[in-house]
């Protein structure tokens, strides 16, 4: 208990000494009375965990220095290592934890009531002031927190100061709105995530389907080209067999024909390589199944398509010419799908000229560089496309051919779009149809190739 | 007329041409090779027995088209098709048009030789028949109009009496003309006469014996 040296201080001291006698069984009481402020501060700074400080403040310390009790209490609260309590509500906010304090507000109200009654003409003698000042427990929330006091032990009627009012108390409606909005948004976000996942799975499934369909159609092309492929392989095989039979006859003749036999052997070797080259080319187009995105040279892919189709074009008696050069321009994508796309367009054009007179049975495949890409067009001299059918050409299962299933051009569009390109068709000015494909290039130059090859 | 068979090869594939030429030459045939149907048509066709080894797929007119053209021009050279891929439609068309064979490359040498042999035999007998027909035609020219009338009826098996009635001449005149016909055509019997006439009918495909211009 800290008190001072002024007369009032001493009155408080004696009052307090009387009061604390009640606590004698429950606590040790130490009076710091009429000490210099520095001594008070020092002693308060040494207090242990189980100590509490009570002070009404003082007007004068042991050194005779004058204080307002509130200021004295502030100094004590600042230096004490134990919670400080006081009797005046004016102390709240300077660092004390709180205390049972007269309510100046309640007193003011009583005084006001008394004055009103007097003004109403009541006899002063009839008015009785209360003997006990209305008192209420005041606490400083910050100090409660600081000393780790239990919130539950604060009397329910206590006035708690400096408690940050929570949002729910100040803006209940906003809180409701905000929380609701938050919940809604969270729900939405979760929903979207689930949806996204579902879509991703669907996209994966679709990509897989697309891949399967594209591969299936590749096999269909292989089927369509069977005749040409067999022809191309059987030609060198036939030559080989003829040469072997000729060599057989030479050996049976008994003459020394070593020179001729050597020529025959070299012919056989050449034809053998030719047959295996056909197989290699076909494997490159039809054997692989995984879709790859790698840089490849457009003109190489085009000339491969040209060599695959040469025999088929001859069989169908159609002139297919390739124009334009790409100068090693590189596309990023699946080379096999690219070849398939071009094969589809050219086979489509071949079908378009199948029934026209031989003089018109020609197809021109042009390739040109455009800004940031390549443009490839396949032009035939057939009967063209009915204008109302142009927009539907690339739809699945749309076909104008007898026996067509309507997937060729839809596969073309699938492949082109997978390569971030576009494809469209128009009729030629005089005859036939033109199919255009534009694909973006991976890099402007072929540096990528010079690095990797 | 030389009788050594001559084999014509039309194929656009150089490897096939040279290997076939080599093989057939070793086997004792005389061979001519052509890279296209056009090349073949530009060369005069010698009057020699032989056959044509023809590819189906060729630049320009196809082998099937050449076969049809030869048929139209009454060039009776037997055709053996040699193709890299024997699709049903082409083979049916070729065989219907009278091809000796429709072989798919690679073709075993013995099968090729057998086919060539039968083609040459066919060509030789065709040529022999042609020759006989030609000489018959030559001799028919010797007949007078009246003798020709009688000839036409004799070869379809009509009796002298009927012929006399149809032509409004005496049976005796018919007999005289028949004797002249036998002498002029060098036939020893009526049966031989009938056989010659029947052969002519078959070859011309007509119902009646061909009239001479």
Interface residues (C-beta under 8 A of the other chain):
Chain A: X226 X227 X228 X230 X231 X232 X233 X234 X235 X236 X237 X238 X239 X240 X241 X242 X243 X245 X246 X248 X249 X250 X253 X264 X267 X270 X271 X274 X311 X314 X315 X317
Chain B: X13 X15 X16 X18 X19 X20 X22 X23 X26 X27 X57 X58 X59 X62 X82 X83 X84 X85 X87 X104 X105 X106 X107 X108 X109
